[in-house]
Amino acid sequence: MKYFIDHKKKRIHHSQHAGDKCEFVTTPIEKREFTTDLSYVEKLVHKSNYSKCPHCREVLRAIK
């Protein structure tokens, strides 16, 4: 899975489901990162106080 990391707001999005509700459009390009490394994502969540975007998670739940 591909992840979009918003370093300004410390929020992790699922790239495929990120949209207007996620409110990342004001984040400067240099504060954005894309990755497929789940261990890196989990490290940010557990050690650096990043959170997973509730809007992306909501879309994922609706799909399942």
ABEGO torsion letter per residue (X at the ends): XBBBBBAAAGBBBBAAABBAAAGAAABBAAABBBBABAAAAAAAAAAAGBBBBAAAAAAAAAAX
